[in-house]
Amino acid sequence: MNIMIVGAGEIGRHLATNLSTQAHNITVFEMDETNARELDSRIDARVISGDGSAPGLLVENGVGECNLFLALTSSDNDNLVACSVAKALGAAKTIARVKPDLQRDEFLFDHRAHFGVDHLFSSERLAAVELSKFIRNPDALFVEEIARGRIELQLVAVDEDAQASGKTLASIGLDPRVRIGRIERDGEYIIPGAGDTVEGGDTIALFGEPAKISEAIDKFSSSHTSHSDEGRRVVIFGGGEYGFTLAQMLDAWNFKVRIFDRDPAVCEDLTHRLSRTTTVINADATSLTELREEQVDAADFFVATTQGDEDNVMTCLQAHNLGTTHCLTLIHRSDYADAISTSGLKFGIMAAVSPREATRQELMRFVTSDRYHLVRRLEGAEVIEASIAKDSPLIGKKVSEVKWPTGCVLIALLNGAHASVPAAEDTFAAENNLYAMVSDKAKRKFLALL
């Protein structure tokens, strides 16, 4: 693919370095001449010192043949303008990095349509989503966010004495907006239909809105208590964009959140921006004395989200030693995050999340010349995303009116910013995005329908 990247900061550099090891033509635009020169000496890519939103520079470097244009600077305005210019000059797909606030305002103003951007993302939000998965689902085998966060995939083990054990999918009584996309049984993988059964010992892939999945899991577990767990006590160290975004997410789930920051001005700002159910504390969480005074030992989760990797790791170790049940940390260096994730449990750290790596995983699904995006590959199946073409035979039809190929389960329908698990009466429109779990045999037939 011909890929252009604007911005060689923390996120852009990590992605460019990763992509340059693959069979792609990479062009990086970086305003800072020193940074551009240093990156040029390290990666196999064309690195240009200049403004990635300048029409002349873009045309000179072949933006019209660009398959994927990524604006990854720290400025929302620069990224949106760069994408808008690139799209107008012929770039096939444009993606802009933005702050979480802009993404939260999507219901007020459609920046994507206005600027010609195909996809918006926030690295802070992606990292916060990764952290929140562990807090909301500490016992889940696997959790994945799809359809811009509106739909969630969870792998769930079915207990022998669960309510759903031995029942067909049609008789379990799941919410219409929840799907079982795959069943793993004795090393074999089934893309199920309504007549297939769920048995104790199976591992199932559940799709749906996070709240609805949390309710559905009760049917497959003899001990799961989804909503009674919402009183979990969470302490967040760091009131910056990562900590604030995570606190907002958890507030929607009615967790008891306390957020620490050593800067009084930051604490005052958080007090105005967060709901009254979140407690903001002006304290230094690197101080063992202050952690004791704030009774961190009684917390279910301690999450370190500052910009300092060393402070994050050390405060987690202190919180664990005091008695916090689970500790999570943000690690900005992705290689450190791998090391902590591999060995951290020995020291009481449940997981380490890298914003760089979370962003890379988000963007890699667009790095394809296929007619679809691979969202997640599982044993025996793939979760894919594809757009419904303007001349597709699906347009105007209800879900129930389409003969879907065997080995295909619809899991999400995305219309603009709205996403839901498709129900029988939902209808399809041009350029809707449809997500499905498909077997290898079903994939080609499914794509032909679109």
PEQUI-V998539 format. One record per residue. N is the residue number from 1. RES is the residue in three letters. SS is DSSP state (H for helix, E for strand, L for the rest). Layout:
N | RES | SS
N | RES | SS
This chain:
1 | MET | L
2 | ASN | E
3 | ILE | E
4 | MET | E
5 | ILE | E
6 | VAL | E
7 | GLY | L
8 | ALA | L
9 | GLY | L
10 | GLU | H
11 | ILE | H
12 | GLY | H
13 | ARG | H
14 | HIS | H
15 | LEU | H
16 | ALA | H
17 | THR | H
18 | ASN | H
19 | LEU | H
20 | SER | L
21 | THR | L
22 | GLN | L
23 | ALA | L
24 | HIS | L
25 | ASN | E
26 | ILE | E
27 | THR | E
28 | VAL | E
29 | PHE | E
30 | GLU | E
31 | MET | L
32 | ASP | L
33 | GLU | H
34 | THR | H
35 | ASN | H
36 | ALA | H
37 | ARG | H
38 | GLU | H
39 | LEU | H
40 | ASP | H
41 | SER | L
42 | ARG | L
43 | ILE | L
44 | ASP | L
45 | ALA | L
46 | ARG | E
47 | VAL | E
48 | ILE | E
49 | SER | E
50 | GLY | L
51 | ASP | L
52 | GLY | L
53 | SER | L
54 | ALA | L
55 | PRO | H
56 | GLY | H
57 | LEU | H
58 | LEU | H
59 | VAL | H
60 | GLU | H
61 | ASN | L
62 | GLY | L
63 | VAL | H
64 | GLY | H
65 | GLU | H
66 | CYS | L
67 | ASN | L
68 | LEU | E
69 | PHE | E
70 | LEU | E
71 | ALA | E
72 | LEU | L
73 | THR | L
74 | SER | L
75 | SER | L
76 | ASP | H
77 | ASN | H
78 | ASP | H
79 | ASN | H
80 | LEU | H
81 | VAL | H
82 | ALA | H
83 | CYS | H
84 | SER | H
85 | VAL | H
86 | ALA | H
87 | LYS | H
88 | ALA | H
89 | LEU | L
90 | GLY | L
91 | ALA | L
92 | ALA | L
93 | LYS | L
94 | THR | E
95 | ILE | E
96 | ALA | E
97 | ARG | E
98 | VAL | L
99 | LYS | L
100 | PRO | H
101 | ASP | H
102 | LEU | H
103 | GLN | H
104 | ARG | H
105 | ASP | H
106 | GLU | H
107 | PHE | H
108 | LEU | L
109 | PHE | L
110 | ASP | L
111 | HIS | H
112 | ARG | H
113 | ALA | H
114 | HIS | H
115 | PHE | H
116 | GLY | L
117 | VAL | L
118 | ASP | L
119 | HIS | E
120 | LEU | E
121 | PHE | E
122 | SER | L
123 | SER | H
124 | GLU | H
125 | ARG | H
126 | LEU | H
127 | ALA | H
128 | ALA | H
129 | VAL | H
130 | GLU | H
131 | LEU | H
132 | SER | H
133 | LYS | H
134 | PHE | H
135 | ILE | H
136 | ARG | H
137 | ASN | L
138 | PRO | L
139 | ASP | L
140 | ALA | L
141 | LEU | L
142 | PHE | E
143 | VAL | E
144 | GLU | E
145 | GLU | E
146 | ILE | E
147 | ALA | H
148 | ARG | H
149 | GLY | H
150 | ARG | L
151 | ILE | E
152 | GLU | E
153 | LEU | E
154 | GLN | E
155 | LEU | E
156 | VAL | E
157 | ALA | E
158 | VAL | L
159 | ASP | L
160 | GLU | L
161 | ASP | L
162 | ALA | L
163 | GLN | L
164 | ALA | L
165 | SER | L
166 | GLY | L
167 | LYS | E
168 | THR | E
169 | LEU | H
170 | ALA | H
171 | SER | H
172 | ILE | H
173 | GLY | L
174 | LEU | L
175 | ASP | L
176 | PRO | L
177 | ARG | L
178 | VAL | E
179 | ARG | E
180 | ILE | E
181 | GLY | E
182 | ARG | E
183 | ILE | E
184 | GLU | E
185 | ARG | E
186 | ASP | L
187 | GLY | L
188 | GLU | E
189 | TYR | E
190 | ILE | E
191 | ILE | L
192 | PRO | L
193 | GLY | L
194 | ALA | L
195 | GLY | L
196 | ASP | L
197 | THR | E
198 | VAL | E
199 | GLU | L
200 | GLY | L
201 | GLY | L
202 | ASP | L
203 | THR | E
204 | ILE | E
205 | ALA | E
206 | LEU | E
207 | PHE | E
208 | GLY | E
209 | GLU | L
210 | PRO | H
211 | ALA | H
212 | LYS | H
213 | ILE | H
214 | SER | H
215 | GLU | H
216 | ALA | H
217 | ILE | H
218 | ASP | H
219 | LYS | H
220 | PHE | H
221 | SER | L
222 | SER | L
223 | SER | L
224 | HIS | L
225 | THR | L
226 | SER | L
227 | HIS | H
228 | SER | H
229 | ASP | H
230 | GLU | H
231 | GLY | H
232 | ARG | L
233 | ARG | E
234 | VAL | E
235 | VAL | E
236 | ILE | E
237 | PHE | E
238 | GLY | L
239 | GLY | L
240 | GLY | L
241 | GLU | H
242 | TYR | H
243 | GLY | H
244 | PHE | H
245 | THR | H
246 | LEU | H
247 | ALA | H
248 | GLN | H
249 | MET | H
250 | LEU | H
251 | ASP | H
252 | ALA | L
253 | TRP | L
254 | ASN | L
255 | PHE | L
256 | LYS | E
257 | VAL | E
258 | ARG | E
259 | ILE | E
260 | PHE | E
261 | ASP | E
262 | ARG | L
263 | ASP | L
264 | PRO | H
265 | ALA | H
266 | VAL | H
267 | CYS | H
268 | GLU | H
269 | ASP | H
270 | LEU | H
271 | THR | H
272 | HIS | H
273 | ARG | H
274 | LEU | L
275 | SER | L
276 | ARG | L
277 | THR | L
278 | THR | L
279 | THR | E
280 | VAL | E
281 | ILE | E
282 | ASN | E
283 | ALA | L
284 | ASP | L
285 | ALA | L
286 | THR | L
287 | SER | L
288 | LEU | H
289 | THR | H
290 | GLU | H
291 | LEU | H
292 | ARG | H
293 | GLU | H
294 | GLU | L
295 | GLN | L
296 | VAL | H
297 | ASP | H
298 | ALA | H
299 | ALA | L
300 | ASP | L
301 | PHE | E
302 | PHE | E
303 | VAL | E
304 | ALA | E
305 | THR | L
306 | THR | L
307 | GLN | L
308 | GLY | L
309 | ASP | H
310 | GLU | H
311 | ASP | H
312 | ASN | H
313 | VAL | H
314 | MET | H
315 | THR | H
316 | CYS | H
317 | LEU | H
318 | GLN | H
319 | ALA | H
320 | HIS | H
321 | ASN | H
322 | LEU | H
323 | GLY | L
324 | THR | L
325 | THR | L
326 | HIS | E
327 | CYS | E
328 | LEU | E
329 | THR | E
330 | LEU | E
331 | ILE | L
332 | HIS | L
333 | ARG | L
334 | SER | H
335 | ASP | H
336 | TYR | H
337 | ALA | H
338 | ASP | H
339 | ALA | H
340 | ILE | H
341 | SER | H
342 | THR | H
343 | SER | H
344 | GLY | H
345 | LEU | H
346 | LYS | H
347 | PHE | H
348 | GLY | L
349 | ILE | E
350 | MET | E
351 | ALA | E
352 | ALA | E
353 | VAL | E
354 | SER | L
355 | PRO | H
356 | ARG | H
357 | GLU | H
358 | ALA | H
359 | THR | H
360 | ARG | H
361 | GLN | H
362 | GLU | H
363 | LEU | H
364 | MET | H
365 | ARG | L
366 | PHE | L
367 | VAL | L
368 | THR | L
369 | SER | L
370 | ASP | L
371 | ARG | L
372 | TYR | L
373 | HIS | E
374 | LEU | E
375 | VAL | E
376 | ARG | E
377 | ARG | E
378 | LEU | E
379 | GLU | L
380 | GLY | L
381 | ALA | E
382 | GLU | E
383 | VAL | E
384 | ILE | E
385 | GLU | E
386 | ALA | E
387 | SER | E
388 | ILE | L
389 | ALA | L
390 | LYS | L
391 | ASP | L
392 | SER | L
393 | PRO | L
394 | LEU | L
395 | ILE | E
396 | GLY | L
397 | LYS | L
398 | LYS | E
399 | VAL | H
400 | SER | H
401 | GLU | H
402 | VAL | L
403 | LYS | L
404 | TRP | L
405 | PRO | L
406 | THR | L
407 | GLY | L
408 | CYS | E
409 | VAL | E
410 | LEU | E
411 | ILE | E
412 | ALA | E
413 | LEU | E
414 | LEU | E
415 | ASN | E
416 | GLY | L
417 | ALA | L
418 | HIS | E
419 | ALA | E
420 | SER | E
421 | VAL | L
422 | PRO | L
423 | ALA | L
424 | ALA | L
425 | GLU | L
426 | ASP | L
427 | THR | E
428 | PHE | E
429 | ALA | L
430 | ALA | L
431 | GLU | L
432 | ASN | L
433 | ASN | E
434 | LEU | E
435 | TYR | E
436 | ALA | E
437 | MET | E
438 | VAL | E
439 | SER | L
440 | ASP | H
441 | LYS | H
442 | ALA | H
443 | LYS | H
444 | ARG | H
445 | LYS | H
446 | PHE | H
447 | LEU | H
448 | ALA | H
449 | LEU | H
450 | LEU | L
